[in-house]
Amino acid sequence: MAFRPLSINHYTLGFLLLIALMFTGTAWLGFRSIEEAGGSLEQHRQHAAREELEQAIDALIRYLDEFPDQLAEWDELFQQIGQPLYYSYWRQHRLLAAGKLPPLVKQAELYDAAGRVLGRFVNSPFPDRIDPQQQAPAAVQTENGHAWLYRYVPLRRSPDSPVQGWLGLQIDLIPALRQRFDFRDLDADSIRLLPHAPERIQPEFLPDLLTYRLKPSPGTSELLEIVRRSVWQLAAVIGLLSLLFYILMVQVLGRPLRNISRYIDQLHNRDEETVEQPKALLPIAELEKVRASLISYDADLRKAQQDLGRKNRALWKLAHHDALTGMLNRRAFDRDWNDARQLLQRRRIELGLVLFDVNRFKAINDTYGHQTGDEVLKAISHCIQTRLRHGEQLYRIGGDEFAAILIGTRPKDLLKLTQRCLDAIEAHDFEAMGLKEPVRVSCGIAYCPANDRERLDKLQWQADVAVYQAKKPGQHGPVLFKDDMADGSQSIFSSWINEAVYQAVTSGEGMVLYYQSIVNTQSLDIDYYESLLRIRHESGFIPPSHIFPVVHSRQLETALDRSVIRKLARDLENRKFQGINGVSINLSAESLVRPELVDWLAPLRSFLNEYRITLEVTETSLITHLGIASRHLETLREQGFKVALDDFGSGYSSLLYLTRMPVDTIKFDIALIQGMEDRRIHQLVCELARMLSGLGYELVAEGIETKEVFDRVIAAGFTHAQGFYLDTPKRHHGSLPASS
């Protein structure tokens, strides 16, 4: 039969009444026992001693905080802050010896208003700088049983005046406490620092690290004797009360709690329809409320689990999709790539990996803004995704890089599919976004046959190499990796070359400029030199064919230009070009559109009166950003720089564009010069040279490697020539070979 639930307060009251009845019979023992009184007295004295110690430390710190008001009239102090020329002497002979500071102060130091020490001394325990933002920074430093209190107080002429400096004070805290304070309960001579105290603590934690004794209290021994006699007398009562308390807890609280525990187990394993609801023999209202709450909680938990499942699915989608383009992200690519690898290891299936890389995307961002750049990426990803087959996904694996994993597709089908993607991008109307030049995407394809599992591990690297090949001038459309592309390409992506190039570009370590002469074809004199980049490594020099792919892949073009400019300025300062007219350097397209370009070239302006300094730019980079680049180059020409159009004939070669380019010199590409053996190319070069010379341009022929080629360019009317026949690049300028 179950009773009406009662509050736990009722059961507790009944238990206390029973204890009171039992304790009444032994009350005479309680009157003789003063154990609690003695313990309370001892605890009170311990507490009082602790408070005495804390108050003494606080009083000492307050004394130091209030003391600076007495220094307002000490002119020497403020004179040192204003003019610390003789601070070292004054600190040694006056700071402590003048009698202005309390005798408790062992050492002192002055700081200016910004928190900088007025002088640095080898044996000074004070720091070189403090934080003036703190009202009164302080700390305690322990050393060999001493607790050194460091206090930094502001110095003012008056309470309303600004802080003119800070005074750092060092006090040996324990002797100071013994000398300055008369403790009531605490034995001052017994104060000691704990052996393993931290080296640096805050003052408020110091009492926890000090040991001390209480002063002897009369009557303590008598109190202890009383306690001993009382212990055995109270033991029986306490034991009986404990037994009764145990029984009561087991029956009244323990059994209902066990019932609730079993009920929770049933909730985990229950059927949806039936749930047993056990009740206690002596129900407790609070526990019954807990049991009812468990039932409600179980229902809410099941509903929350359902909601959590839906949210987990939504979060999974967010974690595996790119927020900007809506495509799958790098995390999803890594997961699906591992799944594809496992699939190919179990089944004979062909696999293709396609990489898309947006050309000069950084320049688009810099020129038109990141918002336009984001719209370009969304448009490109949409064009590619709509051309992929059903079930195939596009992944955004980098800022301007996309990838697709194509299973069961042959190489010719991969080329057709990716070409459709590139055609869709080319057909997209990017002019509506404000772009004035076409958006180009390079596409590299790596293919793994069904029976070539070893090739699978190299597929991503092969796709990288194919993208690199697709970016070369004159290459259009997707590029499928072939084994012969690996020759000389693997080194491009080797870790030591990447690291060496990165260190050279960012820090100048290992960077060397070689110089190749530009020869006047009439006088055969050297007019100026072209600077050529080399990077020294422990195994030798890294060739340019390995340097610039790393620079491009890591988007270091502007950093490289700035490093070359600084290196050239140092060479000019070191007078490496005595007796010649000038030197030229190459600038990338990324630097041409940067508004800081004029400032970057400022170190070279001081040499313009002595040297002709030519800035070489490619026609492709100029046409891509003609408006912005032209404005920057016009500014530089007004300052005295010359501008040369490099690699003429390898890019657009539009004469209409040429008339709009702010250039003084045109350098014909090596392919045109060395192709003059062909009659038609020879005639084309001669006609172009005649026309451009008539327009007032200086003409430079690159790639002169034989006397025959040199004779042809002289006959064609070129004003200057450059090549290994005339001069090889070297660290210092040299003489020309003997002409014949």
N, C-alpha and C positions, 0 to 999 in steps of 0.2 A: 504494500500500500504506500503510495507516494504522498508526501506531505506538501502543503502549499509552499512554494518557493519563498524563502526569506532572503533579505539582504545579508551580505557578508558582514555588515556592521553588527547585525543581531547576533550572529554566531561569535564574533569577536567579543562582544559585550558579555555574553554568557561565559565564555572562557575566562575573561578577566575577573568576573565575579567569583568563579571557582578558585582562581589563584588567590584572590583576596581572602577567602575563607581559610585556605590552607596557610597563608602567610600570617594570619592573625595569631595562630597557635605558636608561631616561632618569632613573634615580634620582638620578644625580649633579647633575642640574639642580634637583631638588627640594630637595637639601641646601643649595644656594646661594640658594634663593628663600625669602624670609621674608614673602612677601605675606600669607599667611594669618596669620602671627604678628603682623605689623604691624596688619593689619585687626582682629584679635582684641584687640590692645592698645588700639587706638583705641576700639573698641566697648566694651571694659571700662571705659575712662576716661569715656566718655560715660554709661555706665550708672552708674558710681560717682558722677559729678557729679549725675546726676538723683536718685540716692538721697540724696546730701548735701542737695540742695535740698528734697526731700520731708521728710527727717528734721528739717531746720531749721524748716520750716513747722509740722510736727507738734509739735516741741519748744516753739515759740513759743505754739501754741494750748494745749498742756498747762500751760505756765507760767501762762497767763492763767486756766486752769481751777483750778489749785492756789493761785493768789494770793489768792482771797477768804478762805481760812482765816486769813490774816494780818489781815483786816479785822474779825474777830469782836470785837476790843476797841475798835474805833473807834465810840464811842457816838454821835458826831455823825451818822454814816451811818444808824444805826437810828432816831435821833430824827427825822430827815427823813422816813423811811418812815412812821413813826407819825403825825407832825404836819408835813405839808409846807407849812405856812403861809408860811414864809420860804425856801422851797426856791429860788426864783429868785435871791435874794441869795447864799445858801449855795453854790449851784451855780457862781456866777460868781467868788466870792472864796475858796472853801474846797475845793471838790471836787478840783481839780487842783493848787491852790497849797499844800495841807496837807502834801504830801510823802508821802502814804500810797499813792499810785498809782505804778506804774513810770514812769520817764521816757519810755518808748516810747509811752505812751498820749497821744494828741493831744486827744481829747475823750471825755467820759463822760456817762452819763445814768442816772438812777435810775427804777426801776419798782416798783410795789407787787406784792404776791403774786399778784394776778390778772392781771398783765401790763400794767397801765395806767401810762403815764408820769406822773410826779409834777407835771410842768409842761410846757406846750407853748411852744416858742420858735420864732421865725420862721426863724432860720438853723440850727436843729438838724438834723443829718443823720440823727437817729434817728427811727424810726416812733413813732406815738402809742400803739401797742399791740403786744405780742408774744404768742406762744402759750406759756403756761407749761406745757403738756402735754409739750413737747419738753424733754429733759433739759438740753441746752445748745445752744440754737439759735445758729447762726453763719452768716455770709455774707460774701462779698468783693464789694465794689462798686468798679468801675473808673471813673476820671475824670481826664482830661488827663494820662495816663501814670502816674497813681498807682493803686495797688491798696490800697484801704482795707479792712482786716479789721475786721468787726463781730462782737464776741463778747458773749453775754449769759450771765452766770454767776449762780447762785443765792447769796443772802446768808443765812447762818444764824449764830446765836449759838454753836452747837456742832454737831458732825457729826450728832448724833442729833436735833437740834431741827428743827422744820418750817421751810420756806422762808418768810422774812419779806419778801423782795423780790428784785429782780433788778438787777444792775449791768451796764449796756451800755457796752462799751469800744470805742473806735475807734483803730486803729493803722495808720500808713502802713507797709505790709508790707515794701516793698523796702528803704527806709532801715533798718528794724528788722533785716532779715536782714543787711545790710552791717555794722551796728554790733555785733550780738550774737554773730555766728558767724564762726569762722575756717575757711574752706573749704580742703580739701587739693587737690582737682582743679579746682574751679570758681573762675573769676575773679569775685569778688564785685562789683567795680566795673562789670562788663559786664552785670549783670542789668538787663533792660529788659522792659517790658510791650509785648505786640504792639499795633500801632496800631489794629487793628479788634477788639479784645477785647470780649466782651459786657459790658453795663453791670453785670450781677449774676450771680455764679457761686458755686458751692460751693468751699470751700477745697481739697478733694481734686482739683479740676480745674484749680487755679491753675498747677501746673508746666507744663501743656500750653500755657499762654498767656504764658509767660515765655521770653525769649531770653537766651542767655549764651554766653560763650566759655570754653574750657578754658585752664588755665595752660600756658604753653609747656613742651614735654617734650623734653629733650635726646635727640639721636639720631634725631629724626624725619626730618630731611633725608636722612641716610644710609639710613634705612629706605626712603624713597621711591625713591632711586636704585636700590636693590637690586630693588625691585618693578618698576621700568621695565625693567631688564635681564631680569628673569624672565618678563615678560609674553610676549615674543616666543618665548622658549624653550618655554614651556608651551603656546603657542597651537597648535603643530603637534600635540602630544599630545592636547589637548582636542578639536581638530577631528577627528582620527582616531577618538577614542573616541565622539564625537557621531555620526559616520557609522555606526560599527558599532552603536551603540545604536539609531539610526533604522532600520537594516536589520532588526535583531532585533525591534524593536517591530512593524514592518510585517508581518513574516513570522509571528511567533509570536502576537502579540496582535491585530494589525490584521485579518488574514484571518479568524480565528475570529469576531471581532466583526462583520465584514461578513456572514459567513454567518448569524449570529444575527439581524442586521438584516433580511436577506432572508427569514429564517424568520418573523419577526414580520409582515412584509408578507404572507406567504402565509397566516398565521393570520387576517388581516383579510379575505382574499378566498378563503379555502379552501372546498372542499366539506365537507360534514359527515362524509364517510366517509374521504377520503384526505388525508393531510398529509405533505409531504416533510420528512424529518429530516436535514438536511445535517450532515456531520462534518468537522472540520478535519484538515489533513495532520499537524500536530503538536498533537494534542488537549491541552487544559489541563483539569485536573480541575475547577477552580472554574468555568470557562466551560461545561463539560459539565453541571455541576450547575445553572447558570443556565438552560441550554436545556431541561433536564428540568422545571425549575420553571415555565418559560413555558408548557409544555404543560398542567401542572396548573392554573396561574393562568388560562389561557384557559377551561378547563372551569368553574372556580369563578366566573369573571366572567360567563359566560353564565347560570349559575344565579342569580347576584346580580342580573343585569338583569331576569330574570323576576320575582324577588321585589320588586325596586324598582318594576316596573310595577304590581304589585298594591298596593303601599303608596302609590304616587302616586295611584291611583284612590281609595284610602281617604282620603288627605289632601285630595284635591279635594272629596270629599264633606264633610269637616270644614270646609274653607275656605268652602263655599257654603251651609252649614246653620247655623241658630241652635242653640247648644248647649242652651239652656233649653227651647224649645218643640219643637225638631225641625223647624221650618219652614225654608224657604229664607231667607237673610239679605239684607242690603242689597246686598252684592256681587253675589249672584245676581240680585237685582232689576235692578240697573243693567245687567248683561249681557243679561238677557232683554228689558229695555225697549229697548235698542239693537237687539236682534234683531227685535223687533216693529216698530220704526220702519222698519228696512230692508225688512221684509216688506211693510208698507203702501206703501212707495215703489215696490215692484215690482208689487204686486197690489192690486186694488180690494177691500179687506176692511175691515169695520167693526171698531172697537176701543173697548173700554170699560176705564177705569181706576177701580178702587174703593178707597177709603181707609177704614179702620176706626180709630177713635180711642177709647180707653177713657176715659170721663168720670171725672174726679177720682181718677185712679189714684194720684197722689202721696199723696192723703189716705188711701187704703186702705193704702198702704205705711206711712205714718206712724202710722196707728191700729192696724193689725193685724200689722205687721212685714213685712219683706221676704220671708220664707218664704211667708207667706200670699199676698203680692202675686205671687210667682212661680207659685204654684198657680193663681191667678186667670188669669194670662196663658196658662198651658198649657191651662186649661179653655176659655178664649175661642178660642184658636187651633184647638183640636180641634173645637169647635162649628162654626167657620167652614169649616174644611177638609172636614169631612164633608158639608157642604151644597154645596160647589162641585162642578161637573161633572167627569167623568172627564178627566184630563189637565190640569186647571187647578190651579195651585199658589198657595198663600198665602205671602206674604213678610212677615217681621218687619223693618220698615225703621227702627224706632226703639224706644225703651223701651216705650211702650204703643201703638205705631202699627203697623198691618198694612196690606198692600196686596195686590190681586189684579189681574192683567192678563187680561182676558176678550176673546178674539178672536172675531169673527163673531157678536156678540150685539146685539140691538136694545134700545133704551132700556126698553121695557115689560118685556122679559125680564130686563134688568139689575135693575130695581126688584123684580121678583118673586124673583129669585135672592137679592139682598141682604136682602130682607125675611125670607126663609127663614133666612138666617144670623142675623139679629137675633132671630127667634122662637126659634131653637135656644139662643141665649145667654140669653134671658129665661126659657126653660124649665129651664135648668140649675140644679141645687140648690147654690147658693153658700152656703146656710145651713150645710151640712155642713162648710164650711171655717171657720165661726165668724162669718161676716159677718151683721150685723143689718140691713143696708139693701140694696136691690137694686143689682146691677151693671148699669150702662147703657153702651152703646157707640154713639157717633155714627158715621154712615156717609154718606160723600159720594161721588157718582158723576160722572165726566166721560166724555162720549161723543164719539167722532170718527167721522163718517160716512165711507163708503168713498171718496167723491169730494172730501173736504176735507182735503188734506194740510197746509194752513197751520194748521189747528186743532190738529194733532198736537203742535206745539211748546208750546202753551199748556195741554195736557191736565193736567199735574201741578198747575199753578197753579189750574186750574178745579176740580180735585178738592179742593184745599185750601180754596177758597172754599165749595164745597158742604159740606165738613165743618164749616166755621165756621157756616154757616147751620143745619146740623143741630143744633148745640149751643145754639141760641137757645131761650129759655123757650117752652114750649108746642109745640115741634116734636118730633114722634115719627116714627120710621121713617126710611128712607134718603131723601136729598135728591139729586135729579138737577140738575146745574148747568144754569142757563138764562142767556141773555145779559144779562137785566136784573139778575142778581145781581152782575155786574161793576161796576155803578154804585156807586161809593163803596167797593168791596171791594178794588180793586187797590191803593189807597193804603195799605190795612192791611198789605200785605206789601211795600211799597216800602222800599228799603234805608235811605233817610235817616230815615224815620219810625221804623223798627226801631232804628237807631242812636241817635236822639235820645231815644226812650223808654227804651232800655237805660241810656244815660248818666245820664238824670235819676233813674231808679230806684236805680241802684247808687251814684251819686256825689252826687245832689242837684242836679246842674248843670241849670239851666233849670226846676226844679220851683217852682211857685207855687201857693199856696192862696188860692182865692177864697172868700168867705163870703156865704151867703144867709140872710136872717133867717127865723126861725120866730116868727109873730105870734100873740099871744093874741087869740082871736076876740071876747072880751068887752071888754077894755080897749083893744084895738088897739095895745098896746105890744109891743115886741120882747122876747121872753123869752130867746132864745138864737139862735146862728147855726150853720148847718151848713157845715162845711168841704168845699169842692169842689176837686178836683185839676185843675190846668192845667199844661201843659208849654210853655214858651216856646222857640221856634226862630227862626232868623234870618229866616224868611219869615213869622213870626207865631206864633200859638198853635195847638198841635195839639189838636183837639177830643177829648172823652172817647170818642166813637164810634170813634176811631182808636187811642186809648191802650190801652183795656182788651183788645181782641183781641190786641194785641202782648204785653201782660202775660200773658194766658192762654196764648198759644202758646209763650212762652219760660219759663213757670212762674215768674213773678216776683211772685206775689201776696204772699207773706210779705215779700219785700224791699221791695215798694211800701208795705205797711202800716208797716213800720219807718221808712221815709223820711218818710212823712206824719206819723207820731208825732213824729219829731225836728223836722220843720218846724213843726208846731203848737206844740211846746214853745218853739221860738225866738220864734214870734209872741207867745206868752203872756209870755215874758220881756221882749219889746220893748213890752209894754203896748198892743197893738193893740185891746184889748177893754175899755178903760176905760168904766165906766158901764153895762155890760150884765151879764147874769146868767151866761152861759156859752156853750159851743160844743160841737158834736158832730162825731165823725169816724166813717167807715165802716170796718169790719173784714171781711176776707175769710174764707171758710170754712176756708182753709188755715191762717190764723193762729189761728182759734178752737180748733183741736185741738192747737196747739203748747204744750207745757208751759212754754216760755219767755215766753208772752204776758204773764204778770203782771210779769215783769222788764222786758219791752219798754215797758210802760206806766208804769214807775216814774218817768220824768222828769215825768209829768203829775200825780203824786200831790201834789206840793208846792203845786199850784194849786187843789186841791179845796176848801180853806177859803174861797177867794175866788170861784171859778167853779163853775157846774154843768157837768160834763163828761159828755157822753152818748156811749155806744158804740153805733153803729147796726149791726145785723146783719140779714141776710135770713132769712126763715123757712126757705127751702130749705137754707141752710147749717146752720141749727140742727137741722133734722130729720135731715139726713144724719149728723150726729155729735152727737146730742142729749145723750147721757150725758157725754161728755168736755167738750163746749162748755158745757153747763150748769154743770159743776163749776167751770170757769174763770171763767165769768161770775158765779157766786155769790160766789167769792172777791173779784172786783173790786167787786161791789156792797157787800160788807162793808167794803171800803176806802173807799167813798164814791162810786164811779162809778154813773151811771145807764145803763140799757140800753134801747134802743129797737128794736122789731121793724120793719124797713124793708120796703117793697114788699108789705105785707099784701094778700092777694087775688090775687097773681100766681103763687103756687106751690101748695102743698098746701092751705092755708087750712083745716086741720083744727082744730076747736075743742078736740078732745081733746088734740092736741099743744100747743095754745096754753096750756092750763092747766098744762102741765108746763114751759113756757119761762120762764126767769128774766128777765122784761122788765118795765119800768115804763111804757113808752110804745109805742103802736102807730101806725105811719105807714101810712095807706091808700095803695095803689098809685095812680099817676096815671090808669091805665086805668079804675079804678072811679070816681074823682072826676069825670073828664071824661065818663064814660058815664052820669052821673046825669040827663042829658036824657031817657034812656029811663025810662019809668015804672017798669018792674020793677026795673031796677038802682037807681033812686032809692029805691024801697021797701026793697030789700035793704040798701043802705048805711045807711039810717036805722035799720033794725032792728038791724043789727050795731053801729052807734054807740051806740044806746040800751043794748044788752045789755053791751057792753064798758065803757061809762062806769059802768054799775051795778056792774061788777066792780072798779072803782077804777083803770082804766087812763087815762092821758092819751091823747088821740086827735089825730093830726096829719093834715090833708088836704094831699096834695101836688098840684102841677099847677094852682094857682089862677091862671088867666090872664085871667079876666073878672070883672066885678062880679057878674054873674048866678051864676057858679059860687061865688063867695065868699059870696053871700047864701044859697045852698043849703046849704053846709056849716055855716054858722052856725045855720040852722034845724034841721039834722040833729043838732046837739049836739056838734060837734067843738070841742075846747078850743083847738086851735092850727091855723094854716094856713100854707102856704108856696107861693110861686109868683111868676111874673114880674109879675103884677098888683100884688103887694104890694112886691116888692123884686127887683132883679136882682143876681146875684153880683158882688161887687167885692172889690178888694184890702183895703179897710178898711170897717168897719161904717159905715152911714149912716142917714139918717132915712127914715121911712115916707112913701108918697105920701098926700096929703090925702084923708081919707075923706069920703064923701058920704052 
